Amino acid sequence: MKNTLVLKSSILGPHSQSTLLIDQVLEGKNGIIERDLAENSLPVLDRDVATALRGGENLSNEQKAILALSDQLIDELKAVDQVVIGAPMYNFMVPTQLKNWFDMIARAGVTFTYTENGPVGLIENKKVIVVTTRGGLHKDSPRNSIESYLTTMLGFIGLTDVEFVYAEALNMGDEPAQAAREKAAKQLKDLV
Ligand SMILES: Cc1cc2nc3c(=O)[nH]c(=O)nc-3n(C[C@H](O)[C@H](O)[C@H](O)COP(=O)(O)O)c2cc1C
């Protein structure tokens, strides 16, 4: 088993389907670093946080702490071989808590840089597996903005080896939900 960073972002605690799926496949494995972004919320990107993330002098103590936390999150990401992201769909997007993680690690000169040919990601050689859970069916429709957002955001920081594991129709009756869970668990097991 590769060293793995697991990012959970469900707000549903013990009822979370994405957490259940991830735990079912990864629990007890070696080399796992877990971050539950809903249990331990990160700062929301605002003017103070954006200033903190640019670094430099004249940061308040709070901003210095935000910058240190961002450094820690980036070091955590750099240290692993693969990342498993739990990405439930809430109101057609990823949870705010997961967006906050990306906002904390997207840093010019640290995780991406601009060149004359455009932006280049600075995080390399990692596999990313996204486990995305949904009540309905959206995978092959324009409503699936989660896949394009995550593919773009991960690619922007250099992570282009991304696989999506879908568990859809979870609120469409017991049978389709169970079938979706089983299929997703098998896919995740094969990928990690
Ligand atoms: C606040 C909220 C918003 C949701 N929005 C959507 C949605 O836009 N589309 C959808 O198919 N399901 C939606 N659902 C259903 C969730 O995607 C479903 O419960 C899934 O299991 C969430 O993953 P989780 O259990 O890991 O949190 C929503 C659920 C909640 C609680």
The ligand as a Tripos MOL2 file, in Angstrom:
@<TRIPOS>MOLECULE
LIG
   31    33     1     0     0
SMALL
NO_CHARGES

@<TRIPOS>ATOM
      1 C1        -27.0180   19.6410    1.8770 C.3       1 LIG1
      2 C2        -27.0890   18.5290    0.8660 C.ar      1 LIG1
      3 C3        -27.1180   18.8470   -0.4810 C.ar      1 LIG1
      4 C4        -27.1770   17.8250   -1.4290 C.ar      1 LIG1
      5 N1        -27.1770   18.1560   -2.7660 N.ar      1 LIG1
      6 C5        -27.2300   17.1630   -3.6810 C.ar      1 LIG1
      7 C6        -27.1700   17.4560   -5.0720 C.ar      1 LIG1
      8 O1        -27.0170   18.6000   -5.4920 O.2       1 LIG1
      9 N2        -27.2670   16.4200   -5.9430 N.ar      1 LIG1
     10 C7        -27.4080   15.1270   -5.5270 C.ar      1 LIG1
     11 O2        -27.4880   14.2280   -6.3620 O.2       1 LIG1
     12 N3        -27.4220   14.8160   -4.2110 N.ar      1 LIG1
     13 C8        -27.3340   15.7800   -3.2920 C.ar      1 LIG1
     14 N4        -27.3510   15.4740   -1.9510 N.ar      1 LIG1
     15 C9        -27.3040   14.0570   -1.5510 C.3       1 LIG1
     16 C10       -25.8500   13.6660   -1.2480 C.3       1 LIG1
     17 O3        -25.0510   13.7830   -2.4100 O.3       1 LIG1
     18 C11       -25.8090   12.2440   -0.7190 C.3       1 LIG1
     19 O4        -26.4450   12.2640    0.5620 O.3       1 LIG1
     20 C12       -24.4120   11.6790   -0.5690 C.3       1 LIG1
     21 O5        -24.4740   10.4850    0.1510 O.3       1 LIG1
     22 C13       -23.4850   12.6710    0.1260 C.3       1 LIG1
     23 O6        -22.2310   12.0730    0.4160 O.3       1 LIG1
     24 P1        -21.8480   11.8420    1.9550 P.3       1 LIG1
     25 O7        -22.8870   10.8440    2.4650 O.co2     1 LIG1
     26 O8        -20.4750   11.2670    1.9570 O.co2     1 LIG1
     27 O9        -21.9410   13.1350    2.6730 O.co2     1 LIG1
     28 C14       -27.2500   16.4760   -0.9980 C.ar      1 LIG1
     29 C15       -27.2230   16.1740    0.3660 C.ar      1 LIG1
     30 C16       -27.1310   17.1840    1.3000 C.ar      1 LIG1
     31 C17       -27.0670   16.8420    2.7480 C.3       1 LIG1
@<TRIPOS>BOND
     1     1     2 1
     2     2     3 ar
     3     2    30 ar
     4     3     4 ar
     5     4     5 ar
     6     4    28 ar
     7     5     6 ar
     8     6     7 ar
     9     6    13 1
    10     7     8 2
    11     7     9 ar
    12     9    10 ar
    13    10    11 2
    14    10    12 ar
    15    12    13 ar
    16    13    14 ar
    17    14    15 1
    18    14    28 ar
    19    15    16 1
    20    16    17 1
    21    16    18 1
    22    18    19 1
    23    18    20 1
    24    20    21 1
    25    20    22 1
    26    22    23 1
    27    23    24 1
    28    24    25 2
    29    24    26 1
    30    24    27 1
    31    28    29 ar
    32    29    30 ar
    33    30    31 1
@<TRIPOS>SUBSTRUCTURE
     1 LIG1         1 GROUP 0 **** ****
